[in-house]
Amino acid sequence: MKLEGKHIVITGASGGIGEQIAYEAARQKAVPILLARNVEKLQAIAQQIERTYRVPCHYFRLDVSDIAAVEDVFQQLFDQLGAVDVLVNNAGFGVFRYVEDIDVEEMKAMFAVNVFGLIACTKAVYSHMKARRSGHIINIASQAGKLATPKSSVYAATKHAVLGFTDSLRMEAERYGIFVTAVNPGPIRTNFFQIADQSGEYVKNVERWMLAPEKVAKRVVSVMMTPTREVNMPRWMNAGSQLHRLFPSLFEKVAKRAFFKK
């Protein structure tokens, strides 16, 4: 297996697709390194991985919005484990609100986690990967980063930022043999919506189209250590994003009712 023995660092690994990526990577005999705020959950996941897949699994407590902590934890990680082969920047959250209802502190927190934390984690591994001329950085963005809709202005802005950062990083990193991939999923059946959609309206309207986290995780792991530019799921939703790019006014007019499903 191409991932056997590879060190796979996953932020936001205490649940959702981060947890599922850890399981799938371990199934392929990689060594998952789990990062999140909830140590109890990380410990339980690590124990399950070691029992089930017979591979080592390491974990560190990390709040990616704490830049000083990011630097400290990654230094510990390198001191204890050596190289990082793949970094999956998965930590993130969203809150759906109309612009007039945006909470400024909430906005700052979203950017701190979704954007600044992602960049800090990338910076923490980049020089090591550059020196080795090998590695893969996978940034979990969103279809919202390609097509913003009502009530997701701040969340979409953070994911637009992630895609902009990823596209620039890809060109810089290519010179050193480092792969960079953006993953743009649509809505996934995880606890993300417990915070993002407290009314439950959005989940009720899109539940039939939600992606299974296991399916997303398998797709992410399948592209590890390959020069894949983007992963877009589901394909039909990405087709909508492409149409919007080509015919924005017409697309917004036709799809207006669907955009207000939140």
matplotlib code that plots the C-alpha trace (Angstrom):
import matplotlib.pyplot as plt

x = [0.0, 1.3, 0.5, 2.0, 4.1, 3.3, 2.6, -0.8, -1.6, -5.3, -6.6, -10.2, -9.8, -12.2, -15.3, -16.9, -14.7, -11.5, -12.2, -13.2, -10.1, -8.1, -9.8, -9.4, -5.7, -5.1, -6.9, -4.2, -1.5, -0.6, 0.1, -2.6, -1.6, -4.8, -5.1, -8.2, -9.3, -11.1, -8.4, -10.9, -12.4, -8.9, -7.8, -10.8, -10.3, -6.6, -7.3, -9.9, -7.5, -4.7, -7.0, -8.7, -5.9, -2.8, -1.0, 0.3, -1.9, -0.8, -2.7, -2.1, -4.5, -4.6, -6.9, -5.7, -6.9, -4.1, -1.1, 1.4, -0.1, 0.2, 3.9, 4.5, 2.4, 4.0, 7.5, 6.6, 5.3, 8.5, 10.6, 8.7, 7.8, 10.1, 8.6, 5.1, 4.1, 0.6, -1.2, -5.0, -6.2, -9.7, -10.5, -13.3, -16.8, -19.5, -22.5, -25.4, -26.8, -28.1, -25.7, -27.7, -27.5, -23.7, -22.0, -18.6, -16.9, -18.3, -17.0, -13.5, -13.6, -14.5, -11.6, -9.3, -10.1, -10.9, -8.3, -5.5, -5.3, -5.1, -2.3, -0.5, -0.6, 0.6, 3.5, 4.4, 5.0, 6.0, 9.7, 10.2, 8.4, 10.5, 13.7, 12.7, 11.3, 8.3, 4.9, 1.2, -1.0, -4.7, -7.0, -10.7, -12.5, -16.1, -18.4, -19.4, -15.9, -16.9, -20.5, -21.7, -25.4, -27.6, -26.9, -23.4, -21.6, -18.9, -18.5, -18.3, -15.7, -13.5, -13.7, -13.0, -9.9, -8.9, -9.2, -7.2, -4.4, -4.4, -4.1, -1.2, 0.5, 0.1, 2.2, 4.9, 5.1, 5.3, 8.9, 9.8, 7.9, 5.1, 1.5, -1.3, -5.0, -8.3, -11.3, -14.6, -17.5, -21.1, -23.1, -21.9, -23.9, -21.9, -22.4, -21.2, -24.8, -25.5, -23.6, -24.1, -27.9, -29.4, -32.9, -32.6, -34.2, -31.2, -30.6, -34.3, -34.2, -31.0, -30.8, -31.5, -28.4, -26.0, -22.8, -21.8, -18.6, -17.1, -17.4, -15.7, -12.9, -12.3, -12.0, -9.6, -7.4, -7.4, -5.7, -3.0, 0.5, -0.8, -0.7, -4.5, -5.5, -9.1, -11.6, -15.2, -18.2, -20.9, -20.2, -23.6, -23.1, -19.7, -21.3, -23.6, -20.5, -19.0, -22.2, -22.4, -18.8, -19.8, -23.3, -23.6, -26.6, -28.6, -27.7, -28.6, -31.9, -32.8, -31.5, -32.7, -35.3, -32.9, -30.3, -32.7, -33.1, -31.2]
y = [0.0, 3.4, 4.9, 2.1, 3.7, 7.3, 9.8, 11.4, 14.5, 15.4, 18.5, 18.4, 14.6, 14.2, 13.6, 13.9, 13.5, 14.0, 10.9, 8.9, 10.0, 8.6, 5.2, 5.0, 6.0, 3.4, 0.8, 1.4, 0.9, 4.6, 6.1, 8.7, 11.6, 13.2, 16.8, 18.4, 20.1, 17.1, 14.8, 12.2, 11.7, 11.6, 9.0, 6.8, 7.1, 6.3, 3.2, 2.0, 2.4, 0.6, -2.3, -2.6, -1.9, -2.8, 0.4, 3.1, 6.1, 9.3, 12.3, 15.8, 18.4, 21.4, 24.4, 25.6, 29.1, 29.4, 30.1, 29.8, 26.4, 25.3, 26.1, 24.2, 21.1, 20.7, 21.1, 18.3, 16.2, 16.6, 15.9, 12.7, 11.3, 12.9, 13.5, 14.5, 13.0, 14.3, 17.2, 17.3, 20.7, 19.6, 21.7, 24.2, 25.3, 27.5, 29.5, 30.3, 33.8, 36.7, 39.6, 41.8, 39.0, 38.4, 38.2, 39.9, 37.6, 34.6, 36.0, 36.4, 32.8, 31.4, 33.1, 32.2, 28.5, 28.1, 30.4, 31.5, 28.1, 26.3, 28.6, 28.3, 24.4, 24.5, 26.8, 24.5, 21.5, 23.3, 23.9, 20.3, 19.0, 21.5, 20.2, 16.6, 17.6, 15.4, 15.8, 16.5, 19.2, 18.7, 21.6, 20.8, 23.7, 23.6, 24.0, 27.2, 28.5, 28.3, 29.4, 31.5, 31.5, 33.5, 33.0, 31.7, 35.0, 34.7, 30.9, 31.2, 34.0, 31.8, 29.0, 31.5, 32.4, 28.7, 28.2, 31.3, 30.3, 26.7, 27.8, 30.0, 27.4, 24.7, 26.7, 27.5, 24.0, 22.2, 23.4, 21.2, 18.1, 18.9, 18.1, 20.5, 19.5, 21.4, 19.3, 20.9, 18.8, 19.8, 19.2, 16.2, 14.2, 15.2, 17.3, 20.4, 21.4, 21.4, 24.7, 25.9, 25.3, 25.6, 26.0, 22.6, 24.1, 23.7, 20.0, 19.3, 20.8, 19.1, 15.9, 13.7, 15.0, 14.9, 13.1, 10.2, 11.2, 7.7, 8.3, 11.7, 10.2, 7.4, 9.8, 12.1, 9.2, 7.8, 11.0, 11.1, 11.3, 12.0, 15.3, 15.9, 19.5, 19.3, 16.8, 18.0, 16.2, 15.6, 16.1, 17.6, 20.3, 21.2, 21.4, 24.1, 26.0, 25.8, 27.1, 29.9, 31.0, 31.1, 32.6, 34.2, 36.4, 33.8, 31.1, 33.2, 34.0, 30.4, 29.0, 31.8, 29.7, 26.9, 29.3, 30.3, 26.8, 27.7]
z = [0.0, -1.0, 2.5, 4.6, 7.4, 6.2, 8.9, 8.3, 10.4, 10.6, 12.3, 13.6, 14.1, 17.0, 14.8, 11.4, 8.3, 10.3, 12.3, 9.2, 7.4, 10.4, 10.2, 6.4, 6.5, 9.3, 7.2, 4.6, 7.2, 7.5, 10.9, 11.9, 14.0, 15.5, 16.4, 18.1, 21.3, 22.9, 24.2, 25.5, 22.1, 20.5, 23.0, 22.3, 18.5, 18.8, 20.9, 18.5, 15.5, 17.3, 18.3, 14.9, 12.4, 14.4, 13.5, 15.9, 16.3, 18.0, 19.2, 20.6, 22.0, 19.7, 19.2, 15.7, 16.4, 19.0, 16.8, 19.6, 20.4, 16.8, 16.8, 20.1, 19.2, 15.8, 17.3, 19.8, 16.9, 14.9, 18.0, 18.8, 15.3, 12.8, 9.4, 8.4, 5.0, 4.7, 6.5, 6.3, 7.3, 8.3, 11.4, 10.8, 11.6, 10.2, 11.4, 9.0, 9.6, 7.5, 7.3, 9.7, 12.3, 12.1, 15.5, 15.1, 17.7, 15.9, 12.6, 14.2, 15.5, 12.1, 10.4, 13.3, 12.8, 9.2, 7.7, 10.1, 11.9, 8.5, 7.3, 10.6, 10.5, 6.8, 7.7, 10.6, 8.2, 5.0, 5.7, 6.7, 3.6, 1.5, 3.0, 2.2, -1.2, -0.4, 1.2, 0.6, 2.0, 1.8, 2.6, 3.3, 1.8, 0.6, -2.4, -0.5, -1.4, -5.0, -4.8, -1.9, -0.9, 1.4, 5.2, 4.6, 3.8, 6.5, 6.2, 2.4, 2.8, 4.9, 2.3, -0.5, 1.4, 1.8, -1.9, -2.7, -0.3, -1.6, -5.3, -4.5, -2.3, -5.0, -7.4, -4.8, -3.5, -6.8, -7.2, -4.2, -5.0, -2.5, -3.6, -2.6, -2.9, -2.2, -1.2, -1.9, -0.5, -0.3, 2.9, 4.9, 7.4, 10.5, 13.7, 11.7, 11.4, 15.2, 15.2, 11.6, 11.4, 14.8, 13.4, 11.6, 8.4, 6.1, 7.2, 6.6, 3.1, 1.9, 4.0, 1.0, -0.8, 2.2, 1.7, 4.0, 5.9, 5.2, 1.5, 1.6, 3.8, 1.3, -1.5, 0.4, 1.4, -2.2, -3.5, -0.8, -2.2, -5.7, -7.7, -7.5, -7.8, -6.4, -5.1, -5.7, -4.2, -5.3, -9.0, -9.7, -7.1, -8.6, -12.0, -10.5, -9.3, -12.8, -14.4, -11.9, -12.8, -16.5, -16.2, -12.8, -13.3, -15.1, -12.6, -9.6, -11.1, -11.9, -8.7, -6.4, -4.5, -3.9, -2.5, 0.2, 1.5, 4.7]

ax = plt.figure().add_subplot(projection="3d")
ax.plot(x, y, z, "-o")
ax.set_aspect("equal")
plt.show()
